C-alpha cells in the first residue's frame, strides 16, 4: 500500500467540499479542482485522476482500492467531523472526471437500515 500522498491536497479542499456537500442536498454540485495540486503530489500518468466513490451512511460501497486519489479523499472525509455527520443516512456519489470536475450527488436513504 502506497503512502497517502494525496491526503494533504484533499485536506486543503475539505472546507469547499463541506460547503458543496451541504448544497448537494438540493441539487448536484460540481467544482473544478486544480490539477497542479494533484500533479505535484504524485504523477498518475495515463491512469489519470478519475474515480467514483459511492457512499451509503458514510461507508464506501464500491471498490476504490485501485485509486490512491479516491482512498485519500475518503480518509480526509472521514477525518472531518462535520462531513461525517453529513454523510449519515444518505447515499452520496462523489466523482472526478477527466476535466478535473468534482461532482457530488446526494440522495436521502429512507428505508435503508444497517443490518
Steps between C-alpha positions, in 0.01 A plus 500: 500500500649831398526797732216750516650751260169669408372535856656843559360624169149376584516653848543842339177436306298386804338842573374533140393133490307554826317796345415312179394193695247714689374653176479158333193424713306723258679439171811337360811707564812537288820693534832494322807366674843645437683229306844633602416434868469131418784478248741643756385237753553208265505419132210280393611511137264326259277359774400855588312618804147391409300301754157437650424453867158370603419558867206360697467626854863618494642167379650434157292247305714470188860390455740796521809295585648564154491877536733672747328830421157358599634321809667816627184706439301248705759524782472879497119483506498256794736725696262798484228483770258734319526297180464171688172629644379607153570154357263327742169368360593603148613344178772713343693466177823694464685487172780670315505487123766566239427875504593505870146590602401359838130410517298430813153350474300426815184298542335432831463147625154445633447129563869410519598352834831336570457132581 
